[in-house]
Amino acid sequence: MRIKTPPATAADIHATIASLADPTRTRLLLLLGRYELSVNELCAAVQLPQSTVSRHLKHLSDDGWLITRSEGPSRYYRLAPRLEPVAKQLWQVVRDGLGAQPETAQDEARATQVLSERRTRSQEFFSSTAGQWDALRADLFGARAGFAGLLALLDDDIVIGDLGCGTGIVSNELAPYAGRVIAVDESREMLSAARRRLHERENVELRCGALEALPLDDGELDAAVMSLVLHYVPEPVAALSEARRVLKPGGRLIVVDMMAHGRAEYREAMGHVWQGFTQEQVHAWLAECGFGRVRWRGLAAEPGAKGPVLFAASGTAM
């Protein structure tokens, strides 16, 4: 039996209006409707002191506007995906009215710069570590981390993308079994290392580009792999949406990454943006980005591997 949601009371409506009546709160909500940001990042975006931003975030959180997650010493905020009907309706009116304001564009530009600085930290790590990356990766996760089950996906004529290819380890494994492999990475140093590894693989093409703006045409791929790369991406939903765009309908995406863990030192040492992921996070993101038939499997840890346990998640482009 379907249970009807009771209509909003006058008190509910007044409380919602009160939440949206403050200009600072609406500025924060406009940003958090697009990005997941920490208090310090929000301070930089709206150019207000931490005490002010924290006070408004508490108000919005208490009123059910925000969801939060902790990542090491930082707490990140995002607009709640499911708002009460009256809040959702009023927010749409406010968002549409303020979206074209000059102040909104300036906040957006500063938030984009904040996210760019996050990415820079990861890029600096890769630029300085490309020569030692294979040994570091094997020390953390084992020499064949994430390879179990990948080759069973492939047909002889398949076009598969290795998205965030790094030094080309996964592409090298896929190449003998695929018709064509397109390996993409944003770090030119990593691509140089991949080029040295893959120089004899005639069916592998290397391309430089970000996961959130892939240098691939719509529907160019039959399948795609993101192996140990998503935890470097500030906005995983943007990267997964791009993967969906470049896959043909019915194409399969595989994500291999770390389960949620508590090793905060990886953020400073290796530029990790995320301390792994939960099954619930990955399921929700893949569904949001247009993937169906989502599956998740924990992977057995290799003997001697020192890093967190890995998972393999997959989804079909609908």
N, C-alpha and C positions, 0 to 999 in steps of 0.2 A: 504494500500500500504506500502510495506517495504522500509524504508529509509536506504540507504547505508551509512556506516560510511566512511567519507573521509579518504584517505590514509594519513599516517603520513608524515609530512614535514621533510626536512633535519634539520630544527631548533628543531623540536620535538625530533628527534633521538639524536642530539647533547646534548640537555638538559637532556635527560634521561641518556645518557652515563656519563655526568658530575655528576649527582646525585649519580651514582653507582661507580664513580671513587675514592671516598674517603673511605679508609678502615674503619674508625669509623662508617660512615653511613651504610656500608654493615653489620658491626657487629650488629648494632642496628636493621636493617631490618631482619636479620636472627633470632634474638630473638623475635621480634614483629610479625614475621610470625607464631610463635608458641604460644606466650603468650601475654596477655594484662598486661602491666606493667606501673607503675608510673615513673616519672623522678628519684626519689630517688632509686627505685628498679633497674632501668637501670644503674644508677651510681654504685651501688653495684655489678651488674653483669659484667659490662665492666671495672670497676675500673678506672673511669675517673671522674674529677670534674663536679659538676652540671652545671657550666657555659658552659663547652664544650658539654656536652650531650644536654642541652637545645638549644644551637645554632644549632646543627645538627638536632634535632627534628623539630625545626622551619623550617629549609631548606626542610626537607622531607615532612612536612605538607603542606608547601606552594606549593610544586611540586606535591601534590596529592597522595603521597605514604601512608599516614597514616590517620586513623580515630581516634577521641578522644572522651572521655566522662568524665564528672565531677562527682565525688563521694565525697560529702562533700568538704573538703579543697583540695583534691587531684584530679589530672587530669591523666587519664589512656590512653595509646596509644596502637594501634594495627595496623598491616598492613592492608591497605584497601582491602576489599574482591574483589572489581572489579577494576582492573587496566586497563589503556589504552592498546590496543593490543601490541604496540611497547614496552611499559614498562614491560608488562607481559612476553614477549618473552626474553627480555634482562635479566630480573630478574631471570628467570628460569636458564639461562646459568650461571649467577653469583652464584646463590644459590647452584646449583649442583657442581660448581667448588670449592666453599669454605666450603661446608658442612662437609668435612672430615678433615679439617685443625685442628691441635692441639688447636689453639686459640679459634676456634669455640666450641670445646668440653669443654674447660675451662669456656667460657662464659655460656654455657648451664648448666654446673654443678653449677655455682654460681646463675644462675636464678632459678634453681630448689630449691636451699637452701633458696632463697628469698621467694618463694611461700610456702615452708615448714614453714617459720617463720610466714607468714600470718595465716596458719592453726593452728599454735601453740597458737596464741592469742585466737582463737575460742575455742580450746581445754581447755585452762586454764580457760575460763569462764565456760564451762560445768563441768569441774572437781570440781570447787568450788561451783557450783550452783545446782547440781543435786537434792539435797534435797529440794530446794525451787523452782525448775523449774515449777512444775505444777501450783503453785500459781502465779508465775510471768507470765506464758503463759496465764492463764485465765484472769489476770489483764489487759494484753495488748490486747488480742483478743477475750475474752469470753470463757466460759467453753467448748463450742462445736465448736470452730473455725475450719472451713474447712470441717466439716463433711457432710454438705448438699449435697445430691445427690450421695454420695459414694456407699451406699449399693445397689442402683439400678443397679449397674454394675455386681453384683456377681451372679454366679451360685453355686449350692451346691458343685460341685467338683472342683471349680476354685482354682488354686495355685496363690496366690497374694503376691507380695513383698512390705513390708513397708520399703522403702529405706530412711535411716536417721530416725529411729524409735524413737529416744529419750527415754523417759520413758515408751513408749508402749501404749500411749493413743489411737492412731489410730488402732494399732494391736488389742487392746482389743475390739474396736467397730467392726472390721471386722471379728474377729474369729468366732462368732456365725453363720455367713452367708457364710463362705468360707470352702472349703475342707481343705485347708492348707494355713497358713500364714508364710512367712519367713521374720523375722524382722532383719534388718541390721543397725548397728551403729558403728562408729569408737571409740566412747567414752566408755570405760569400766565402768565408773561410771554411765553413762546413761543406759547401758545394765543391770547393777546390779539393778537399780531402775525398769527397765522394767521387769526383772525376778521376782521381788517381786509382781508386779502388775499382771503378766500373769501366775503365778505358777499353776493355775487351768485350764488354757487353753491348753489342750492336743494337739491341732492341730497347735500350734504356736511354731516355731523354731527360736531361737535367734542365730545370727552370728555376729562376730566382723569383720569389714572391712570398708574401705573408699569407698565413692560413686564413686570415679574415678577408683577403682580397686575392684569391688564387688566380694565377695566370693560365686559366683554363676556360674553355668555352662551356656554355650550358650543355649538360648531358654528354660531355666528352668521355667520361669514364664508365666502365662496366662495374668496377668495384674500387674501393679505396681503403687505405690503411693509415691510421694515425698511431704510431708506436712510440710511446714514452715521450710525447710532445705536448699533450693537452695541458699538463700542469705548468707549462711556461706561458700559456695564453691568458691575458687578463680577462677576456670575454669569451669563454668557451662556446656560448650560444652562437656568437658571430661566426666562429670557426666551423661549428657543426652545420650552421645554415649554409655556409659556402660549400661545404662538402656535399650537402644535399643538392645544391644548384648544379654542381659539375657532374653529378651522377645521373645516369639514365633512369627512367622509371623502372623500378624493380632491382636497381643496382644495390649492392650491399656495402655498408661501411663497417669496418672493424676498428675499435678503439682499444688499444692495449696501454694500460697505465697503472699507477699505484693506487691501492686502496687507501682510504683516509688513514693518516698516521700522525704522530706527534713530534716528528723530528724537525723542529723549527730551524735548526742550523742549516738546513738545505736552502732556506731562503737567502741567507747571506752568502753561503759558500758557492752555490750554483745558480742563483737567480730564480729559484722556483717561486712561482706566484701562488700556487695552490699546494697544500699539504695533502695531496691525494684526493680521492673522490669517493663518495658513498654510492651504493647501488641506486638509492632513491634519486640522488642528484642526476646521475647519468641517464636513468630511465626518463626522468622528467624533461631533461634537455633534448634528448633524441626525439621524444614525442612532440615537443614544442617546435622542433625544426623540420617536422614532416617525415619522420621515420616511423615505420610500423614494425611489427614482429620483433620487438626489441628483446634481446637476450643478454644475460650477464653470467659469467663464469669466473670463479676464482681460479688462479693458476698455481700449480704446485711450485713451491720454492725450490730452486736448484741448490744442490749441496754447495756450501761455501758462500752463497750469495749473502751479502751483508745489508742489502736494502730492504725496503718494505715489500710486503706481498703484492703481487700484481693481479690484475683482473683482465679479462677480455670481454668487451661488450660489443654487440652488433645490432644493426638495424637495417631495414629495407626501405629504400626511397619510395615513397608512396606517390 
